[in-house]
Amino acid sequence: MSLKTKICSWPKILLFGDSITQYCFSKEGCWGSLLSDHLQRRCDIVNRGFSGYNTRYCKIILPSILNETLAKETAAMTIFLGANDSNDGDLNPRQHVPLEEYQQNLKEMVNFAMSQGINREKIILISPPAFHVTDWAIVCKSRGKPVSKNNTTTGVYAQACSKVAEELGTKYVDLYNAMMKREDFCVYLNDGLHLSEKGSQLLFDLIKPNIDKLTSDLPTVWFPFWDEVDESNIEKSLLNF
């Protein structure tokens, strides 16, 4: 028997950023998985993270990722960049983006998202995380590369991200300073740069209040619970939602 059904378009949370976003469904960097579990049967989590990318790259590719159709379905969007931009310009010129350009790139991405129909209050800028040089030096040594980051500069980029959010009226998650409140903040990182399981939990806890506000009016269930299905007319019960 052929069944005619309507396609259910689920609201989406769009995560846009670098490797910390790309790995957000991994075992340790699992803040995306935590969001997905928190919003199960309410929102799809769309991961658009690109390892190694900076705001210069992401500004260019965003129009290939976000259009008006996706924007209409987007309940919230995170922009999580700066960990690569804040590299030293002499030691790592390929990933480094000067501070003023970093801010301008963030502004252009926010403005583009708004031009596609995402309201500014649905956009969440996330600061780059704190950086632990000793642990990251081990990774760099294994790759035959110099350490091209420091935590002080990362803090400057985090503050710049905050200023963009304040100027444009978006939400802001201050991951950097939340991590720095703990003396041994390295527990939030698995290699000095990327989030550990504890770091992912911290980020989820910081994002959750904003996400909850933005999704509070979304239905919990798109299909009936299994024990609410009418056994005398299963098709009507399941499809008449």
N, C-alpha and C positions, 0 to 999 in steps of 0.2 A: 504494500500500500504506500502510495506517495504522500508524504506529509508536506504541507505548506506552512512554513514558519517564518516569523520575522527575525531578522538578525539583531541581536542585542549588542549595542555599542556600550562598552564599559568605560567609565571615567578612567583617566590615566594620570599617573604621577610621572613626569618626565625628568629623568636624572641626566644632567649634561656636565661633562667634565673630563678629567684626565684619568690616569691609571687608578686613582683611589675610587673613582666612580666605576671604571671598567671592572675592577675586582670586587665590586660591592655585593656580589653573590658568592664570593669565595668563602672558604672555611673561616678565615680570620677577618678578612675585610668585609664582614657580612652585614653592614648597615642597610643595604638594599634588601637583603633577605628578611631582616627584622621588620622593615617597612611592609614588605609583601605579606608577611605573616600577620602583622597588625591590621592590614587592610583587606584580608582575604574575603572574597565574595563581595567586595565593594569597589576596589580599584585594581587596575593592572599597573605594574611598575615597569616602565620602559627605560632600559639601561642604554644610554648613549655616551659611554665613557671611552676615551681614546688615550691609551698609555703613551706617555712622553709628550703629549700635546700641551701647548701653552695657549694663552688667549689670542695670540696672533693667528695661530692655525684655526682655533675653534671659531673665531669670528667669521672666518671664510666659509667653514663647512656648515655652520648653523642653518643657513637657508636651504641646504640640501636635506636637513633633518626635520625642520619644523615648518609647517605650512598652515593655512587657515583651517583646514580640515582637522588636523591633529590638535591645533590650538583650541577648537571648540570642545574637544573631548578632554582637555587637560585641566585637572582640578588643581594641580600645583606643579611648579617647575623649579628644580634646583640648578644653580650654576656654581660649580665647585672647582675653582681654578686658582692658580698662584704658586703651587708647589714647584712647578717647573719654571715659571716666569722669574721666580726669585733666585735662580741660579746666578752665580757671579758671571758678569759679562766677559771677563777676560779668560776665565777658566772654562766656561761653557757658553760660548756665544750663540750656539745653535738654539738652545732652549731659553736662554735669558731674554726677557722683555723688560725694557726700562720702566721704572715705576709709573711715570706719567702715561706712557702708552698702555701699560697694564690697566690703569683706571679707565682710559678712553675706550679700550677694547671691551671692558665690562659694560660700560655705558652703551656702546653700540649693540651689544648682544641683548641687553635688557630692552633697549628701544626697538630692536627688531622683533623680539618676542611680543612686545606690546602691539606692534604694528600688525602682527598676525592675529591678534585678538585675545592674548593672555593679559589679564589685568595685572597691574603692578603689584597688588597685594597677594597675588598668587605666585609671585617670583621670590625665591629664597636664595640669597647669595650666601655662600659658605666660605669662611676664611680658610686659607691654607692651614694645615695642622702645624703644631710645633715640630721642630726638627732636632734630632739627636745625632750629633756629629760622630761620636765614638762608634755607634752601631753602624751608621751608614758608611763610615770609613772602611769597615770590613768588606762590605759589598763592593765598594769602589776599588779596593785593592784586588779583589778577585776578578774584576773586569779590566784591570790595568788602567784605571782612570783616576784622576785626582778628585778629591772632595771639593765640589764647587758650590757648596751651600753653607750657610751658617744660620743659627737660630735667631740672631738679632735682626738680620735682614728679612727673614721670614716674618717676624713680628711687624716690621714696617709695611710689608705687603698686606698683612692681615688688617692693619689699621687703614690702609688705602681702600681695601675692599669695604670696610665699614663706612667710610666716607661716601663711597659710591651708593651704597644702599640708603644712606641717610639722604643724600641729594635727590635720588630718584624715587624714594618712597617705597622701596621694596622691603621684604623681610630680610633679616640678617641673623646668621648663626655664627657666633664668635667661638669657633672651635679652638683657635690658637690659645686664647686666654683661659678658656675652660681647662685646657690641658696644663697650662703653666701654673695653675693653682696648686698642682701637686708637685712636690719637689722631685720625685722620681717619675716624671711624666713619660719617661721612656717605656713604661709598662703599657702605654697606649699605642705603641708602635711595634711592629714585628721586625723591622730592619733599620729603624732610625728615620724612615720616611713614610712608609705605608702603614695603615692602621692595623693594629692587632685586634683580637676579639674584644678586649676591654675598650680599646679606642673606638671600635665600631659601635659598641653598646653606648658609649658616651655620646657619640654623634647622633645615634638614634634618639637618645633621651633629649638631646638639645633640639632636634628637628620636630619631634613628636607634638609638642604643643601647637606649633604652627600648622602642621598637617591635620591635626584633629579639628582645628577651627575651620580649615578649608574644606574638610570632608564631612563636617557634622550634619549636613543636610542630605547626604547621599544615603540611599537605602542600603540596609545591611544585606538584604537577600533579593536576588533577581529571579530566582526560581524558588518554589516552596521547599520547606524542609521535608526530608524524606517521609516523616510520619504525618505530614499534612497532605500528602498526595491522595486524591480520591481514587480508590481502587476500582470503583464502579465506572470511572471515566478517566483513565490515566492520561490520555492524550490531551483532553481539554484541561485537566488539572495542571499539567506540566507546561502547556504551551499558551495558556490564556493568562499570561503574566503581564 
